Structures are given as C-alpha cells and as structure tokens.
Amino acid sequence: MTGRAVLAGTAGLVGGAALGLLAALLFVHLWHNVLRLPPLNDDPKPGIAMLGGVVPISMALGALLGTIGMVRRVRRGQSLRPWLILFGIALAVTLAGLIAIVS
C-alpha cells in the first residue's frame, strides 16, 4: 500500500502541477483576450508580468491538491484511472506546448 501511495502521490504532484500551469495560462488568456480587462500594472507586456505571479501560485496549489487527492484515493481504495487519464492529458498538452514554443 505504501509503494502505491508514493506512486500515486508522485503522479498527483506532476499532473497537478501541469493542470495548474494550464489553469494559469487559461486565466491570463481570459483576462486579456476574452474579458479585455485592464492590466494590473503599467508594464509594456502585462500578460507576461501577470504570468510571473499566477503561474507559481497555481502550479504549487495544483501540485499540492493533486498529491493530496491521489494519496487519499489510494488510501480509500478508490479508482485512480480517471485522474491518471486527466493528469496524462494535461502533461501531454503542456509538453506539446513547450515543444511548439522551442521549435
């Protein structure tokens, strides 16, 4: 049981951080492009400045909540499959975006 909890916690950590990153990017996109709200400061590139504050917070919260949620599900004996699929998709989208940016 302990080994399975460690693996589930690691998957929750990585997957939750990936979901947090995607949530931060979605938040900044909605703020500037969809809702057209004013920037929070007078920075010439406000989206990048906003990402500097939103990304670390959302990734840390996503990683924390993902780890706690996965370990709880293992301890209760519940299925991990839907969460593993969701975390896998989030990680694949994040890596695809990184590859698209680099190349």
C-alpha positions as CSV (number, residue, x, y, z in Angstrom):
1,M,0.0,0.0,0.0
2,T,2.8,2.4,0.8
3,G,4.5,2.0,-2.6
4,R,1.2,2.5,-4.4
5,A,0.6,5.7,-2.3
6,V,4.0,7.0,-3.2
7,L,3.5,6.4,-6.9
8,A,0.0,8.0,-6.8
9,G,1.4,11.0,-4.9
10,T,4.1,11.5,-7.5
11,A,1.6,11.2,-10.3
12,G,-0.6,13.7,-8.4
13,L,2.3,16.1,-7.9
14,V,3.3,16.1,-11.6
15,G,-0.2,16.0,-13.0
16,G,-1.5,18.6,-10.6
17,A,1.4,21.0,-11.5
18,A,0.6,20.5,-15.2
19,L,-3.1,21.3,-14.6
20,G,-2.1,24.3,-12.5
21,L,0.0,25.6,-15.3
22,L,-2.8,25.2,-17.8
23,A,-5.2,26.9,-15.5
24,A,-2.8,29.9,-15.1
25,L,-2.4,30.2,-18.9
26,L,-6.2,30.0,-19.3
27,F,-6.7,32.6,-16.6
28,V,-4.3,35.1,-18.2
29,H,-5.8,34.4,-21.7
30,L,-9.3,35.0,-20.4
31,W,-8.2,38.2,-18.5
32,H,-6.6,39.9,-21.5
33,N,-8.2,38.4,-24.6
34,V,-11.7,37.4,-23.8
35,L,-12.8,39.7,-21.0
36,R,-10.5,42.5,-22.1
37,L,-9.8,43.7,-18.6
38,P,-7.1,46.3,-18.0
39,P,-3.6,45.1,-16.9
40,L,-2.8,45.1,-13.3
41,N,0.2,47.4,-13.8
42,D,1.6,49.6,-16.5
43,D,4.1,47.0,-17.7
44,P,4.6,47.1,-21.5
45,K,3.9,43.3,-21.6
46,P,1.3,42.8,-18.9
47,G,0.4,39.2,-19.8
48,I,4.0,38.1,-19.1
49,A,4.2,40.1,-15.9
50,M,0.9,38.6,-14.8
51,L,2.1,35.1,-15.6
52,G,5.1,35.7,-13.3
53,G,2.7,35.9,-10.4
54,V,-0.1,33.5,-11.4
55,V,2.0,30.5,-12.6
56,P,4.0,29.7,-9.4
57,I,0.9,30.0,-7.2
58,S,-1.4,27.9,-9.5
59,M,1.3,25.2,-10.0
60,A,2.0,25.0,-6.3
61,L,-1.7,24.7,-5.5
62,G,-2.2,22.2,-8.3
63,A,0.7,20.0,-7.2
64,L,-0.4,20.1,-3.6
65,L,-4.1,19.3,-4.3
66,G,-3.1,16.7,-6.8
67,T,-0.9,14.9,-4.4
68,I,-3.3,15.0,-1.5
69,G,-6.2,13.9,-3.7
70,M,-4.3,11.0,-5.2
71,V,-3.0,9.7,-1.9
72,R,-6.5,9.9,-0.3
73,R,-7.9,7.9,-3.2
74,V,-5.3,5.2,-2.8
75,R,-5.8,5.0,1.0
76,R,-9.6,4.7,0.4
77,G,-9.1,2.1,-2.3
78,Q,-10.9,4.1,-5.0
79,S,-10.1,4.0,-8.7
80,L,-7.2,6.2,-9.9
81,R,-7.8,5.7,-13.6
82,P,-9.9,8.9,-14.4
83,W,-7.4,11.1,-12.6
84,L,-4.4,9.5,-14.2
85,I,-6.0,10.0,-17.6
86,L,-6.7,13.6,-16.8
87,F,-3.2,14.2,-15.5
88,G,-1.7,12.4,-18.5
89,I,-3.7,14.6,-20.9
90,A,-2.6,17.8,-19.0
91,L,1.0,16.7,-19.1
92,A,0.8,15.9,-22.8
93,V,-0.7,19.3,-23.6
94,T,1.9,21.0,-21.5
95,L,4.8,19.2,-23.2
96,A,3.3,19.7,-26.7
97,G,3.1,23.5,-25.9
98,L,6.7,23.5,-24.7
99,I,7.9,21.7,-27.9
100,A,5.9,24.1,-30.0
101,I,7.5,27.1,-28.3
102,V,11.0,25.7,-28.5
103,S,10.9,24.6,-32.2
